[in-house]
């Protein structure tokens, strides 16, 4: 049995890829199940509920039954709740990856596109497999989300082509991207904590450990101003629990098309000033454009390895 899955608490891209890749491999005659570990991100939950798509089941029973893993939209052992030894294949789109840490992954595809869903879509096209409407919708949503409606610098022509190919199969409402981003921007009440703790990733470079949070919403500057103490408390708690040296939070403003990096300690501030060439004012640096973790990570990795 094969299990298709992503990192713990997957975003829409991870969920979409797990579901669609399982569908593709089943068409090719394999015994495959899609599953997740933890809870889907707020955006993924919204998408699944809005389009009445079943949430993939918990992967732990399948893993306990001896399933091997095809890992999607992930390539970092720190983001996984299981041993690297069970991973036999990796599909990811990160420049700063750790595919070399998976000794049994004989098939590795790392390509720099905006969304891992693009890579899965291309595989389906190459295999002449038409996705179900649910899978097409998930893949379309993931591509639109990861590329921030094709405005993020990570966007490629391959992402656009994949989205266009999926469109007549997915048959999504014209307003779905706007609705999805509106839902993502609702960080009221406990949703802020859920968003922060549901979308952080762990990195380790040059012996240094970093916990990296990310928010995508409208009104990030106002959010940092009005709820900063709450955000910092959540970041400090998670940083302590994960035993990290550095803890940034990148806030991507979907309306202003700016990115606000919030740090909670002088060491992280100095690291990001060195890595990104930015200046912090009261613990916040502003970058023009929609700059996510995937774009910042290679520069931060170089700076951390230089520190030794």
Phi and psi in degrees as a GROMACS rama.xvg file:
@    title "Ramachandran Plot"
@    xaxis  label "Phi"
@    yaxis  label "Psi"
@TYPE xy
-117.495  140.313  UNK-2
-114.933  124.999  UNK-3
-100.192  129.767  UNK-4
-157.667  -179.661  UNK-5
-133.812  -159.572  UNK-6
-74.1182  167.709  UNK-7
-61.533  137.862  UNK-8
55.767  62.3749  UNK-9
-69.2317  150.837  UNK-10
-83.2335  -173.343  UNK-11
-62.4004  -36.8177  UNK-12
-61.8  -46.0825  UNK-13
-63.4353  -44.0056  UNK-14
-63.7398  -47.5843  UNK-15
-59.1336  -45.2571  UNK-16
-66.5881  -40.0205  UNK-17
-61.2244  -46.0364  UNK-18
-67.1585  -48.8404  UNK-19
-70.2576  -37.7033  UNK-20
-66.5613  -37.2765  UNK-21
-61.5418  -41.058  UNK-22
-62.3571  -44.0448  UNK-23
-62.8244  -47.4553  UNK-24
-67.3401  -33.021  UNK-25
-65.3908  -38.9743  UNK-26
-61.3037  -25.9982  UNK-27
-92.825  9.32101  UNK-28
93.816  10.9879  UNK-29
-97.5121  152.784  UNK-30
-85.5681  101.828  UNK-31
-133.17  141.054  UNK-32
-129.328  139.99  UNK-33
-90.8833  138.897  UNK-34
-154.467  167.074  UNK-35
-133.21  164.481  UNK-36
-120.077  131.655  UNK-37
82.9842  -149.022  UNK-38
-118.396  144.585  UNK-39
-62.1084  154.143  UNK-40
-62.0171  165.399  UNK-41
-55.7013  -43.5271  UNK-42
-64.4404  -42.9668  UNK-43
-63.8802  -40.3942  UNK-44
-60.2261  -44.9216  UNK-45
-59.6564  -45.2867  UNK-46
-64.9045  -46.1399  UNK-47
-60.6426  -43.8784  UNK-48
-68.7282  -44.8097  UNK-49
-61.1213  -39.1833  UNK-50
-105.01  16.2961  UNK-51
51.5165  46.5416  UNK-52
-103.08  129.022  UNK-53
-61.3669  138.51  UNK-54
-72.8578  132.088  UNK-55
-57.2715  147.398  UNK-56
-73.5832  171.198  UNK-57
-65.4345  130.689  UNK-58
-80.6808  -10.8046  UNK-59
-61.1367  -44.6748  UNK-60
-61.9408  -38.9433  UNK-61
-66.0466  -40.5355  UNK-62
-64.8495  -40.8446  UNK-63
-64.4357  -26.6382  UNK-64
-82.575  1.36908  UNK-65
98.5228  18.5992  UNK-66
-67.7781  143.517  UNK-67
-89.4382  160.832  UNK-68
-118.597  130.024  UNK-69
-99.3273  115.497  UNK-70
-98.4318  127.925  UNK-71
-124.009  143.283  UNK-72
55.5323  33.2106  UNK-73
-162.335  146.924  UNK-74
-160.076  27.9998  UNK-75
-125.235  116.684  UNK-76
-55.9448  -28.9564  UNK-77
-66.725  -18.6696  UNK-78
-94.1879  5.43107  UNK-79
-116.521  146.44  UNK-80
-96.3853  14.8966  UNK-81
-137.89  168.967  UNK-82
-68.8261  144.299  UNK-83
-64.8854  -20.2334  UNK-84
-65.798  -23.5991  UNK-85
-84.9039  -8.74003  UNK-86
-83.3597  121.412  UNK-87
-108.882  -13.4192  UNK-88
-152.437  144.945  UNK-89
-132.052  132.596  UNK-90
-128.153  119.494  UNK-91
-150.873  169.946  UNK-92
-133.974  26.9601  UNK-93
-99.1293  137.411  UNK-94
-70.4762  -42.815  UNK-95
-92.4802  87.4259  UNK-96
-117.002  170.429  UNK-97
-127.149  40.243  UNK-98
-59.5465  -25.4053  UNK-99
-68.4721  -11.6584  UNK-100
-86.2219  0.599076  UNK-101
-111.092  93.7694  UNK-102
-65.0661  -23.4988  UNK-103
-103.85  6.31986  UNK-104
-83.5064  96.237  UNK-105
-85.322  -18.1595  UNK-106
-121.577  110.221  UNK-107
-126.037  125.048  UNK-108
-122.276  109.568  UNK-109
-120.188  110.064  UNK-110
-135.012  137.081  UNK-111
-84.7978  82.0903  UNK-112
-116.458  175.093  UNK-113
-72.071  -28.4829  UNK-114
-142.854  140.527  UNK-115
-64.2529  -27.9624  UNK-116
-59.1409  -29.2854  UNK-117
-63.158  -42.1338  UNK-118
-65.3373  -40.3478  UNK-119
-68.2073  -40.5965  UNK-120
-60.0248  -43.7547  UNK-121
-62.113  -37.031  UNK-122
-65.3195  -40.0735  UNK-123
-65.4577  -42.2745  UNK-124
-62.6581  -44.306  UNK-125
-63.9157  -32.5825  UNK-126
-88.3631  0.717355  UNK-127
58.8822  40.8402  UNK-128
-110.224  122.473  UNK-129
-88.8393  122.667  UNK-130
-67.9591  155.592  UNK-131
-65.3693  166.371  UNK-132
-60.7055  -41.263  UNK-133
-58.859  -47.2239  UNK-134
-65.8744  -40.4825  UNK-135
-62.964  -38.9207  UNK-136
-67.5672  -43.7224  UNK-137
-60.7152  -46.0066  UNK-138
-63.082  -42.6038  UNK-139
-62.1306  -46.0594  UNK-140
-61.4931  -40.3943  UNK-141
-65.3088  -42.0441  UNK-142
-64.6411  -45.0827  UNK-143
-63.7569  -39.0989  UNK-144
-69.1387  -50.5871  UNK-145
-64.3245  -32.1783  UNK-146
-92.0944  2.6959  UNK-147
50.1838  60.1814  UNK-148
56.3874  40.5418  UNK-149
66.6797  23.562  UNK-150
-105.697  -16.9853  UNK-151
-72.0186  147.603  UNK-152
-60.9257  -19.7233  UNK-153
-76.9912  -8.48832  UNK-154
-65.4563  137.667  UNK-155
-125.45  167.308  UNK-156
-62.9829  -27.3975  UNK-157
-66.1098  -37.7296  UNK-158
-62.8416  -44.9597  UNK-159
-62.8953  -42.9523  UNK-160
-65.2423  -39.2572  UNK-161
-64.6158  -42.7939  UNK-162
-62.9522  -42.6401  UNK-163
-63.9751  -41.2058  UNK-164
-65.1681  -36.0059  UNK-165
-75.6178  -26.4437  UNK-166
-52.2166  -49.8775  UNK-167
-70.8006  -14.463  UNK-168
-88.7823  -41.7362  UNK-169
-72.6329  -39.0019  UNK-170
48.1989  60.3607  UNK-171
-89.2385  151.797  UNK-172
-60.6487  148.942  UNK-173
-60.9469  -26.4107  UNK-174
-91.9674  6.22185  UNK-175
-64.5703  -34.8491  UNK-176
-68.0429  -45.5047  UNK-177
-60.8421  -43.8043  UNK-178
-64.0744  -39.1976  UNK-179
-64.5272  -43.0261  UNK-180
-71.2122  -32.6309  UNK-181
-64.1517  -44.6143  UNK-182
-64.0947  -39.5795  UNK-183
-64.1283  -29.4722  UNK-184
-79.8066  -8.19388  UNK-185
-81.5461  97.9389  UNK-186
-114.538  30.2072  UNK-187
-69.2304  151.798  UNK-188
55.1799  -133.352  UNK-189
-74.4453  -7.49701  UNK-190
-64.6699  -28.9599  UNK-191
-62.8403  -48.7396  UNK-192
-61.2833  -43.3606  UNK-193
-62.7049  -39.7422  UNK-194
-65.8275  -42.8609  UNK-195
-66.6537  -48.5463  UNK-196
-78.1393  -17.5676  UNK-197
-90.3184  -8.17729  UNK-198
-138.98  55.7119  UNK-199
-117.982  155.432  UNK-200
-128.816  154.221  UNK-201
-104.256  137.407  UNK-202
-129.889  149.209  UNK-203
-142.866  113.88  UNK-204
-131.68  134.822  UNK-205
56.3084  30.0159  UNK-206
81.208  4.56972  UNK-207
-106.502  136.921  UNK-208
-109.242  132.928  UNK-209
-130.725  136.866  UNK-210
-108.942  124.39  UNK-211
-121.689  114.026  UNK-212
-93.8332  156.499  UNK-213
-148.528  134.654  UNK-214
-121.091  141.651  UNK-215
-129.241  113.814  UNK-216
-165.866  173.633  UNK-217
-92.0798  149.808  UNK-218
74.4726  37.4538  UNK-219
-63.5771  -43.2519  UNK-220
-59.3549  -43.5166  UNK-221
-66.6948  -37.7141  UNK-222
-62.724  -45.8219  UNK-223
-61.7174  -35.1577  UNK-224
-72.9783  -43.102  UNK-225
-88.4941  -23.9345  UNK-226
-128.571  27.3403  UNK-227
-62.4029  -42.496  UNK-228
-59.8023  -40.5703  UNK-229
-66.2346  -43.5022  UNK-230
-62.1844  -46.4686  UNK-231
-64.6748  -37.2999  UNK-232
-63.7296  -41.6369  UNK-233
-64.8814  -43.1518  UNK-234
-63.8297  -43.1758  UNK-235
-64.0178  -41.5355  UNK-236
-60.5642  -48.0642  UNK-237
-67.042  -38.1979  UNK-238
-62.0781  -42.1882  UNK-239
-65.6687  -45.3014  UNK-240
-62.8027  -36.2191  UNK-241
-92.3198  -0.731518  UNK-242
56.163  56.7845  UNK-243
-106.469  152.634  UNK-244
-88.9868  -30.8261  UNK-245
-128.701  144.598  UNK-246
-148.427  90.672  UNK-247
-96.8421  160.231  UNK-248
-132.061  116.951  UNK-249
-92.563  120.224  UNK-250
-106.886  110.32  UNK-251
-92.6799  115.829  UNK-252
-88.3207  114.607  UNK-253
-72.1189  -19.4353  UNK-254
-96.9166  -50.3716  UNK-255
-70.7733  -21.8038  UNK-256
57.6637  46.1855  UNK-257
-128.314  161.566  UNK-258
-124.13  129.645  UNK-259
-113.125  117.691  UNK-260
-99.1565  119.104  UNK-261
-105.544  132.396  UNK-262
-124.585  157.999  UNK-263
-117.08  6.50544  UNK-264
-155.727  156.968  UNK-265
-63.1687  -33.8721  UNK-266
-64.3582  -42.7517  UNK-267
-67.1219  -37.7421  UNK-268
-60.9162  -46.7835  UNK-269
-64.0833  -39.9695  UNK-270
-60.3416  -46.8726  UNK-271
-74.7828  -30.0253  UNK-272
-63.546  -42.8898  UNK-273
-66.934  -44.5417  UNK-274
-72.175  -41.9436  UNK-275
-106.033  -9.21972  UNK-276
67.3245  34.3679  UNK-277
-108.562  166.111  UNK-278
-118.293  132.486  UNK-279
-95.1795  142.156  UNK-280
-125.1  114.542  UNK-281
54.2313  42.0853  UNK-282
80.3367  10.0483  UNK-283
-131.337  131.629  UNK-284
-115.378  143.576  UNK-285
-113.117  128.964  UNK-286
-117.49  138.256  UNK-287
-74.8641  135.035  UNK-288
100.646  171.129  UNK-289
-94.0233  89.4288  UNK-290
-108.59  104.237  UNK-291
-89.4022  179.134  UNK-292
-57.6404  -38.8559  UNK-293
-60.0152  -33.0051  UNK-294
-79.4893  -34.7022  UNK-295
-78.6608  -30.7215  UNK-296
-55.972  -46.402  UNK-297
-57.8087  -38.1258  UNK-298
-70.8549  -38.9631  UNK-299
-68.0467  -39.3917  UNK-300
-57.9627  -45.1633  UNK-301
-62.1191  -43.1474  UNK-302
-65.0999  -40.3512  UNK-303
-68.7948  -39.9305  UNK-304
-68.236  -31.3816  UNK-305
-66.5698  -36.7292  UNK-306
-65.2728  -27.9996  UNK-307
